[in-house]
Amino acid sequence: MDFAHIYELHKLLKGRRYPIPLDEILHKLECSRSTFHRIREHMSDYLGAPITNQRGEGYIYDLKSDESYELPGLWFSAKEIISLALLEQLSETLQPDVVKQLLQPVSERLHQLLDKQHISQHDWQSRIKVASQWQRICEPEHFINVAHALLKRQQLEIDYWQWQTDSTETRIISPQRLVYYRDNWYLDAWCHKREALRTFSVDAIHQSKKTSEIAKDIDPDQLNAHVMPGYGIFAGDVTGIAELKFSKAISKRTSRESWHPDQQANWTEQGEYLLSVPYSDPRELIRDILRFGSDIEVIKPESLREEIKNELQKTLKKYC
C-alpha cells in the first residue's frame, strides 16, 4: 500500500467539517476509483481511520466535536501482527496489573487487526500459552514509584523486607536498573546506607516514597561489573568456577541451554556434557544443580561439592 496516498487522503479528511466529494478526492490523489477504495479499506481496517461515506455528499472522518484522529506511527504486515500477538501474550506475565492496564488500548487495537486477518481472539489466546513459574506479586504502587524514580533519576525511600530474618529495614536508594529475571522483578540500586550497589527484590518493597534528592549515577561499567560476573541474579565478584557434568541421557538437551554469558562447554568421549559456569554467591546455582537430581555431578570445586552433598543429606533425613 502506497504510504503517500494514505498520507494525502488523511490530510484531505483531517479537520474537514463537511464531506469531500469523491471526484475531488480522485483529482487530489491522482488515482482511480478502485485505488481509492483500496486505500480507504486499508486505512479503515488496519489503521483505525473512521472514514465514512455520506451518500451523495462524499467522505469524511466520523468524529465527535471533541475528537480527532491521527495516523498511527507504525504499520504492520500480517506476519508482524501475529508476532505482536505473541508479545501481547508475553505481556500477560509481566506484573503488576498496572502494566496491563496501560497497554489495554494497544491490546484492543491489536485485537481488531487480528480480526481482520480472520484470527479470532479465542484462537490466539487459547492456542498460545505463556506459563509463569514461581512468580512473586509486586504491589503496583511500589512498582510505579520504583519505575518513576528510576527514569526521573530521583532517590527513593523504601521499607525493605528481609525474608531471611522476617524483618523490615528502611533504606534510601538511588535506582540504577530494573531487571525482569525468572518471572520476577529486581532493582539494582545504590544503597546510601551501605554505600554500595545492592540488588533488591521489588516484591519485597513494602513501602516506597519518592524524595526530592537527585539519584546518584553509577558508571555503566561499574554496574555491569556488579551484576554480570557471577551466576544468576546474585551479584558480586566471581568466587569460583563450577564444573558440571551432565548424564548422557540429558546432555543434548542441556547443551542448548544458556547458563551464563561466560560459560565454557565440552564433551566427554562417552557423550556426557561438561559445563563450566562462573559464580559469586552459590545459592542460586545450588538450587539449579539440585533440580537435575542424579543427572548432574559437580566435578569441582570441592567446596561446592560439599555444599551439594550436605544439602542432599539434609533432604534425605526428611525421608528416613
Secondary structure by P-SEA (a helix, b strand, c coil): ccaaaaaaaaaaaccccccccaaaaaaaacccaaaaaaaaaaaaccccccccccccbbbbccccccbbbbcccccccaaaaaaaaaaaaaacccccaaaaaaaaaaaaaaaaaaaaacccaaaaaaabbbbbcccccccaaaaaaaaaaaaabbbbbbbcccccccbbbbbbbbbccccccccbbbbbcccccccbbbbbccccccbbbbccbbbbbccaaaaaaacccccccccccccbbbbbbbccccaaaaaaccccccccccccccbbbbbbbbbccaaaaaaaaaaaccccccccaaaaaaaaaaaaaaaaaaac
